Amino acid sequence: AAALLERETIDAEEVRLLIEGKELPPVKSSLAAPSDGTGTGSGQQVLKPESRGSGSLPEGSPSPA
């Protein structure tokens, strides 16, 4: 239960280690981008909205925040 609270999920290998009374390996960060050796990484791409030309909103539309 403590491992699940710390990690949120555990895989079959981690369950096996727990049953055998062994220590779990350190938590792997899911936020770190995998390194492929090229230095570019495969991080998330930021998408920008397309401009609509006139720049004004149609009547009745909410104002932007």
Buried (B, 14 or more C-beta within 10 A) or exposed (E): EEBEEEEEEBEEEBEEBBEEEEEBEEEEEEEEEEEEEEEEEEEEEEEEEEEEEEEEEEEEEEEEE
